Amino acid sequence: MPDLPIVVVGMPGPVVDADLVVGGRRHLEGRPGRHLVIGGDLAPVLDAIAAEVGRVCVLASGDPGFFGIVRALADRFGPEALDVRPAVSSVALAFARLGLPWDDAVVVSAHGRPLRAAARRAAAAPKAAVLTSPDSPPEALGKELLVLGARHGRAVVCTRLGTDAETVADVDLAGLAAGTWDPLSVVVLLDAEPVATRPALAWGLPEADFDHREGMITKAEVRAVALGKLDLPPAGVLWDVGTGSGSVAVECARLSPGLRVIAVDRDGERARRNAVRHGVRVEVVEGDAPGVLAALPDPDRVFVGGGGLDVLDAVLARLTLGGRVVATFAALDRAAAAFTRLGHLVQVGVSRAMVLPDGGVRLAAENPVFVAWGPDE
């Protein structure tokens, strides 16, 4: 074990006298003594620190306890073994350069974490900061945000903050995706204007609220069950395959305005009209599934309202990790086959009240519909 405590210095900050100095290559340049460069894999670095018999100083950017090396050091040696001396974090500097507060910002890191997960969290926030990395540079983040349909009107790439090489570049998402940026940056994302919020938490809207053809629409009660099973996330990509009137796509866009909703059908005109009617953003793609799905971004959620089991199989092959599919069927044999693929199945039977000629009331049964959903994670 090294002499304790292990001193962890946020840069720029005064480096203490030590027998072994550990840090990124840029932090160690020009420094005398024994050095150990931190690479992508921390395990060898932690082993070398554990084997050191002298004093150890670890250098890190900004605040090393903010998405930094303090977590790994504390897990290995214990918090009591550390003397952490933070500097101003790169995120704080980024917002300071913009003259903006950041107590209401979502901060995520793409260092050693899936880029899609970081982008999904950022896409759902009106104000966000993303710490990028060599494996997930700013341009990759921009491309992912465009796929997710993020609404940010402004992206600011902040690089090498606090140094003589500092740059702050103000672009939009398209410019972010098209550029070539220093991978070790902070990307600040800002909405052009606040996203409109829904007036009320209501779903399963009446069929009369949609333009549809001869009853060719997912019935309100079935739609309500399907929407609940979809477990809509705040951001990501949703497909409505066989959308018809687009009623499910429209309701998804109303309930989760941060989602990128894509409605697929041979004829998308009714879906377009209903999206305009309800004031929501739905992208309509015309074509036959499953073939037309190849050009679409991988989905986090899918509603399959039309098509055979080949469509369901194609959807499952493209579903992101942790995603969910909900499919409706009128035929029991197809529903049973979907159950073997998805893991869950219910029958939704609805009877609606009707007034008799004498003023009495009777219940008229609708055709039962089977709702399948899954898979479990």
C-alpha positions as CSV (number, residue, x, y, z in Angstrom):
1,M,0.0,0.0,0.0
2,P,1.2,3.6,-0.7
3,D,1.8,6.1,2.0
4,L,-1.7,7.5,2.9
5,P,-3.4,9.6,2.1
6,I,-3.5,9.4,-1.7
7,V,-3.6,13.0,-2.8
8,V,-6.0,13.7,-5.7
9,V,-5.6,17.1,-7.2
10,G,-8.0,18.8,-9.6
11,M,-6.2,20.6,-12.4
12,P,-5.3,23.3,-12.7
13,G,-4.0,23.0,-9.1
14,P,-0.8,22.7,-7.2
15,V,0.8,19.3,-7.5
16,V,2.2,18.0,-4.2
17,D,5.5,16.3,-3.8
18,A,5.1,12.6,-4.4
19,D,7.1,9.5,-5.3
20,L,4.6,8.6,-8.0
21,V,2.5,11.0,-10.0
22,V,-0.5,9.6,-11.8
23,G,-2.6,11.4,-14.4
24,G,-3.5,12.0,-18.0
25,R,-0.7,12.5,-20.5
26,R,-1.5,16.2,-20.9
27,H,-1.3,16.7,-17.1
28,L,2.1,14.9,-16.8
29,E,3.9,16.7,-19.6
30,G,7.1,18.4,-18.4
31,R,6.8,17.2,-14.9
32,P,9.9,15.6,-13.3
33,G,9.9,12.3,-11.4
34,R,8.2,9.0,-11.8
35,H,4.9,9.1,-13.8
36,L,2.1,6.7,-14.6
37,V,-0.3,7.6,-17.5
38,I,-4.0,6.9,-17.0
39,G,-5.3,5.0,-20.0
40,G,-8.7,3.7,-20.9
41,D,-8.5,0.7,-18.5
42,L,-8.1,1.9,-14.9
43,A,-7.4,-1.6,-13.4
44,P,-3.6,-1.5,-14.1
45,V,-3.4,2.0,-12.7
46,L,-5.2,1.0,-9.5
47,D,-2.9,-2.0,-9.2
48,A,0.2,0.1,-9.6
49,I,-1.0,2.6,-7.0
50,A,-1.7,-0.3,-4.6
51,A,1.8,-1.7,-5.1
52,E,3.5,1.7,-4.6
53,V,5.3,2.0,-1.2
54,G,5.8,5.8,-1.4
55,R,3.6,8.9,-1.7
56,V,1.1,9.0,-4.6
57,C,-0.4,12.1,-6.2
58,V,-3.2,11.6,-8.8
59,L,-4.0,14.5,-11.2
60,A,-7.4,14.9,-12.8
61,S,-9.3,17.6,-14.7
62,G,-11.4,20.0,-12.7
63,D,-13.3,18.4,-9.9
64,P,-12.1,14.7,-9.7
65,G,-15.2,13.8,-7.7
66,F,-17.5,15.0,-10.5
67,F,-17.7,12.0,-12.9
68,G,-14.0,11.6,-12.1
69,I,-11.5,9.2,-10.7
70,V,-12.5,9.7,-7.1
71,R,-15.2,7.0,-7.5
72,A,-12.7,4.3,-8.6
73,L,-10.1,5.3,-6.0
74,A,-12.7,5.3,-3.2
75,D,-14.0,1.9,-4.3
76,R,-10.5,0.4,-4.3
77,F,-8.8,2.1,-1.3
78,G,-11.7,3.6,0.7
79,P,-12.8,7.2,1.0
80,E,-10.7,7.7,4.2
81,A,-7.6,6.9,2.2
82,L,-8.1,10.0,-0.1
83,D,-7.2,13.7,0.2
84,V,-9.2,15.2,-2.6
85,R,-8.4,18.8,-3.6
86,P,-10.9,19.8,-6.3
87,A,-10.7,22.6,-8.8
88,V,-13.6,24.2,-10.6
89,S,-15.3,21.5,-12.7
90,S,-15.4,21.7,-16.5
91,V,-19.1,21.9,-16.4
92,A,-19.1,24.9,-14.1
93,L,-16.6,26.6,-16.3
94,A,-18.6,25.8,-19.4
95,F,-21.8,27.4,-18.0
96,A,-19.7,30.3,-16.7
97,R,-18.4,31.0,-20.2
98,L,-22.0,31.2,-21.4
99,G,-23.1,33.4,-18.5
100,L,-25.8,30.9,-17.5
101,P,-26.8,29.2,-14.2
102,W,-26.6,25.5,-14.2
103,D,-28.5,24.4,-11.1
104,D,-31.4,23.3,-13.4
105,A,-29.2,21.5,-15.9
106,V,-29.0,17.7,-16.4
107,V,-25.4,16.6,-16.5
108,V,-24.4,13.3,-18.0
109,S,-21.1,11.6,-18.9
110,A,-20.2,9.6,-22.0
111,H,-16.9,8.4,-20.4
112,G,-17.0,4.6,-20.2
113,R,-20.8,4.7,-20.6
114,P,-23.1,3.9,-23.6
115,L,-23.4,7.0,-25.7
116,R,-27.1,6.2,-26.5
117,A,-28.0,6.3,-22.8
118,A,-26.2,9.6,-22.3
119,A,-27.8,11.1,-25.4
120,R,-31.3,9.9,-24.4
121,R,-31.0,11.6,-21.0
122,A,-29.8,14.8,-22.6
123,A,-32.4,14.8,-25.3
124,A,-35.2,14.8,-22.6
125,A,-33.8,17.9,-20.9
126,P,-34.2,21.5,-22.0
127,K,-30.8,22.3,-20.6
128,A,-28.0,19.7,-20.4
129,A,-24.3,19.2,-20.3
130,V,-22.6,16.1,-21.7
131,L,-19.0,15.2,-21.0
132,T,-17.6,13.5,-24.1
133,S,-14.7,11.1,-24.6
134,P,-12.5,9.6,-27.3
135,D,-15.0,6.8,-27.8
136,S,-18.0,9.2,-27.8
137,P,-16.8,12.5,-29.3
138,P,-19.1,15.5,-29.7
139,E,-19.9,14.8,-33.3
140,A,-21.1,11.3,-32.4
141,L,-23.3,12.8,-29.7
142,G,-24.7,15.2,-32.2
143,K,-25.6,12.4,-34.6
144,E,-27.3,10.4,-31.8
145,L,-29.3,13.5,-30.7
146,L,-30.5,14.0,-34.3
147,V,-31.6,10.4,-34.4
148,L,-33.5,10.8,-31.1
149,G,-35.2,13.9,-32.4
150,A,-33.8,16.2,-29.8
151,R,-35.2,19.7,-29.8
152,H,-32.2,21.7,-28.7
153,G,-31.7,24.8,-30.9
154,R,-28.2,25.5,-29.6
155,A,-25.2,23.3,-28.9
156,V,-22.0,24.8,-27.4
157,V,-18.8,22.8,-27.6
158,C,-16.4,23.8,-24.8
159,T,-12.9,22.5,-25.1
160,R,-9.7,22.7,-22.9
161,L,-11.4,25.2,-20.6
162,G,-9.1,27.2,-18.4
163,T,-6.0,26.7,-20.6
164,D,-4.4,28.8,-23.3
165,A,-6.0,26.5,-25.9
166,E,-9.5,27.0,-24.7
167,T,-12.2,27.2,-27.4
168,V,-16.0,27.7,-27.1
169,A,-17.9,27.0,-30.3
170,D,-21.6,27.8,-30.7
171,V,-23.5,25.7,-33.2
172,D,-26.8,23.9,-33.8
173,L,-27.3,20.1,-33.6
174,A,-26.6,19.7,-37.3
175,G,-23.3,21.6,-36.9
176,L,-22.4,19.5,-33.9
177,A,-23.0,16.3,-35.9
178,A,-21.1,17.5,-38.9
179,G,-18.0,18.9,-37.1
180,T,-14.8,17.3,-36.0
181,W,-14.2,18.2,-32.4
182,D,-11.8,17.6,-29.6
183,P,-13.2,14.4,-27.9
184,L,-12.4,15.7,-24.4
185,S,-15.0,18.4,-24.4
186,V,-18.1,19.6,-22.6
187,V,-21.2,20.0,-24.8
188,V,-23.8,22.3,-23.5
189,L,-27.3,21.8,-25.0
190,L,-30.0,24.4,-24.8
191,D,-33.6,24.4,-26.1
192,A,-34.4,27.1,-28.6
193,E,-37.7,27.5,-26.7
194,P,-39.5,25.5,-24.0
195,V,-41.2,22.4,-25.2
196,A,-45.0,22.7,-25.0
197,T,-46.5,20.6,-22.3
198,R,-49.7,18.7,-22.6
199,P,-52.7,20.3,-20.9
200,A,-53.6,17.2,-18.9
201,L,-52.6,13.6,-18.3
202,A,-55.2,12.1,-20.6
203,W,-55.0,9.1,-22.9
204,G,-57.3,6.7,-24.7
205,L,-58.9,9.6,-26.5
206,P,-62.3,9.0,-28.2
207,E,-62.3,7.7,-31.8
208,A,-64.2,10.8,-32.8
209,D,-61.1,12.9,-32.0
210,F,-59.3,11.3,-35.0
211,D,-59.9,11.3,-38.7
212,H,-60.3,7.6,-39.6
213,R,-61.8,5.3,-42.3
214,E,-64.8,3.2,-41.5
215,G,-63.9,2.3,-38.0
216,M,-60.3,1.4,-38.9
217,I,-58.8,2.7,-35.7
218,T,-57.5,1.3,-32.5
219,K,-60.4,1.6,-30.1
220,A,-60.0,4.1,-27.3
221,E,-60.0,1.4,-24.5
222,V,-57.5,-0.8,-26.3
223,R,-55.4,2.2,-27.0
224,A,-55.4,3.1,-23.4
225,V,-54.1,-0.4,-22.4
226,A,-51.5,-0.3,-25.2
227,L,-50.2,3.1,-24.1
228,G,-49.8,1.9,-20.5
229,K,-47.9,-1.2,-21.6
230,L,-45.6,0.9,-23.8
231,D,-44.2,2.6,-20.6
232,L,-43.2,5.7,-22.6
233,P,-39.8,7.2,-21.8
234,P,-39.2,10.9,-21.9
235,A,-36.9,10.6,-24.9
236,G,-35.9,8.1,-27.5
237,V,-37.4,6.7,-30.7
238,L,-40.8,5.2,-31.1
239,W,-42.2,3.4,-34.1
240,D,-46.0,3.0,-34.7
241,V,-46.1,0.3,-37.4
242,G,-49.3,0.0,-39.4
243,T,-50.4,3.3,-37.9
244,G,-53.6,3.8,-40.0
245,S,-55.1,6.9,-38.5
246,G,-52.1,7.5,-36.4
247,S,-54.1,7.5,-33.2
248,V,-51.4,5.7,-31.2
249,A,-48.6,7.8,-32.6
250,V,-50.4,11.0,-31.8
251,E,-51.2,10.0,-28.3
252,C,-47.6,9.0,-27.7
253,A,-46.4,12.4,-29.0
254,R,-48.9,14.1,-26.7
255,L,-47.9,12.1,-23.6
256,S,-44.1,12.2,-24.2
257,P,-43.3,15.3,-26.3
258,G,-39.5,14.5,-26.0
259,L,-39.9,11.3,-28.0
260,R,-39.2,11.1,-31.7
261,V,-42.4,9.4,-33.0
262,I,-42.3,7.7,-36.4
263,A,-45.6,6.5,-37.9
264,V,-45.3,3.8,-40.6
265,D,-48.1,2.9,-43.1
266,R,-48.7,2.4,-46.8
267,D,-50.9,5.6,-46.7
268,G,-49.9,8.2,-44.2
269,E,-52.2,11.0,-45.1
270,R,-54.7,10.4,-42.2
271,A,-51.8,10.2,-39.7
272,R,-50.4,13.5,-41.0
273,R,-53.8,15.2,-40.7
274,N,-54.4,13.9,-37.1
275,A,-50.9,15.0,-36.0
276,V,-51.7,18.5,-37.2
277,R,-55.1,18.4,-35.7
278,H,-53.7,17.6,-32.2
279,G,-50.7,19.9,-32.6
280,V,-48.0,17.2,-32.1
281,R,-44.9,16.3,-34.1
282,V,-45.2,12.9,-35.8
283,E,-42.9,11.8,-38.7
284,V,-44.8,9.8,-41.2
285,V,-43.0,7.2,-43.3
286,E,-44.9,5.5,-46.2
287,G,-44.2,2.0,-47.3
288,D,-44.7,-1.7,-46.6
289,A,-43.3,-3.2,-43.4
290,P,-41.0,-4.9,-42.7
291,G,-39.0,-3.6,-45.7
292,V,-39.5,0.1,-45.0
293,L,-38.2,-0.3,-41.5
294,A,-34.6,-0.8,-42.6
295,A,-34.1,2.9,-43.2
296,L,-35.4,3.9,-39.7
297,P,-33.3,4.5,-36.6
298,D,-33.4,1.7,-34.0
299,P,-36.4,2.1,-31.8
300,D,-36.7,2.2,-28.0
301,R,-40.5,1.6,-28.2
302,V,-42.7,0.0,-30.9
303,F,-46.4,-0.3,-31.3
304,V,-47.4,-2.9,-33.9
305,G,-51.0,-2.3,-34.9
306,G,-50.8,-3.9,-38.3
307,G,-48.8,-6.6,-40.1
308,G,-48.0,-10.2,-39.5
309,L,-45.5,-12.0,-37.4
310,D,-42.7,-11.2,-39.9
311,V,-43.2,-7.6,-38.9
312,L,-43.0,-8.4,-35.2
313,D,-39.8,-10.4,-35.8
314,A,-38.2,-7.5,-37.8
315,V,-39.1,-5.1,-35.0
316,L,-37.6,-7.3,-32.3
317,A,-34.4,-7.6,-34.3
318,R,-34.0,-3.8,-34.2
319,L,-35.2,-3.0,-30.7
320,T,-32.6,-1.3,-28.5
321,L,-31.5,-2.9,-25.2
322,G,-34.2,-2.5,-22.6
323,G,-36.8,-1.5,-25.2
324,R,-40.4,-2.6,-25.4
325,V,-42.9,-3.8,-28.0
326,V,-46.6,-3.7,-27.8
327,A,-48.7,-5.5,-30.5
328,T,-52.4,-5.9,-31.0
329,F,-54.1,-8.8,-32.7
330,A,-57.7,-9.8,-33.6
331,A,-56.8,-13.5,-34.3
332,L,-56.0,-15.8,-31.4
333,D,-53.4,-17.8,-33.3
334,R,-51.3,-14.8,-34.1
335,A,-51.7,-13.5,-30.6
336,A,-50.5,-16.8,-29.2
337,A,-47.4,-16.7,-31.5
338,A,-46.7,-13.1,-30.3
339,F,-47.0,-14.2,-26.7
340,T,-44.1,-16.8,-27.3
341,R,-42.0,-13.9,-28.5
342,L,-42.9,-11.2,-26.1
343,G,-43.8,-13.0,-22.9
344,H,-47.1,-11.2,-22.0
345,L,-50.6,-11.3,-23.4
346,V,-54.1,-10.1,-22.3
347,Q,-57.5,-10.0,-24.0
348,V,-59.2,-6.7,-23.9
349,G,-63.0,-7.1,-24.1
350,V,-65.1,-3.9,-24.1
351,S,-68.9,-3.5,-24.0
352,R,-70.3,0.0,-24.6
353,A,-73.6,1.3,-23.4
354,M,-76.3,2.0,-25.9
355,V,-79.7,3.5,-25.4
356,L,-82.7,1.4,-26.4
357,P,-85.7,2.8,-28.3
358,D,-87.7,2.7,-25.0
359,G,-85.1,4.6,-23.2
360,G,-83.4,1.7,-21.5
361,V,-79.7,0.9,-21.7
362,R,-78.0,-2.2,-23.0
363,L,-74.3,-3.1,-23.4
364,A,-73.1,-3.8,-26.9
365,A,-69.9,-5.9,-27.1
366,E,-67.0,-4.9,-29.3
367,N,-64.8,-7.5,-30.9
368,P,-62.2,-8.7,-28.4
369,V,-58.6,-7.6,-29.0
370,F,-55.4,-9.3,-27.8
371,V,-52.6,-7.1,-26.5
372,A,-49.1,-8.6,-26.3
373,W,-46.1,-6.9,-24.9
374,G,-42.5,-7.4,-23.9
375,P,-39.8,-8.6,-23.9
376,D,-38.7,-8.4,-20.3
377,E,-35.2,-7.0,-19.8
